[in-house]
Amino acid sequence: MSETHSKRKWIGTMELAAKLGVHPFSIPRLRKTKSGFPQPVKPFNKNLWDEDEVDCYVKKLLEAK
């Protein structure tokens, strides 16, 4: 496994919702409607997001304002 891959922090739907300050039911809508919103990987039948990708997405949104 590469060094970059092993340092990733994966977060689940509940943690992602808390991080973004939204209800967990909003996450699927964000995935479908917001262009550029990070898409999850689904190992073990559970959605997981790379926390760095989420942080970059939020940073770009804030810089655009």
N, C-alpha and C positions, 0 to 999 in steps of 0.2 A: 504494500500500500504506500502511496506517495506521502511525503511529509505534509504537503498542503491538504490533501484529502483527510488525513488523520487529525488535523487540527480544527476541522469544521465542527461547529456546534449546531446540532439539529434540535429544533423545537417543534412541539406538537400544536394542534389546533388551539387548545385552551391557553397555552403559553403565548402563542401568536396573538390571539384575541386580546389578552391582557396587555401585551406589549403595545398594540395599536389602540387600545382603549375602546374596543368594540365588542359587541356580543359575539360569542362563538358562531352563532347562526349567520352572521354577516360575512364570515370568511369565504364560503362558497360563492357568494354574490361578488365579492371583491375579485376573486379568481376569474370570474366570467366577464366582468364589466370593465375592469381597470386595465388598460393596456400597459404592459410592462410589469404588472404585479407578478412577483415570483411564483412559480408553480412548484408544487410539492413533489417529492419523490414518495413512493409508497412501498417501502420494505415492510414485510410482515403485515400487510394489509392495513397500515396506519399512515396517514398523511404526515409527512415531516418536511419542514422548511429549513433551509440553510439560513441561520440567523444573520450572517454577513450580507446575504442577498437582500433580505428584508430591510436591514439597516441602510443599504445603498439605495433601495427604492424610496424609502422615507426621506432620505437626505436629498434625493433628486426632486421630490415633491416640494420640499421646503425651500430649495434653492430657486424653484420656478416661480415662487410667489414674490 
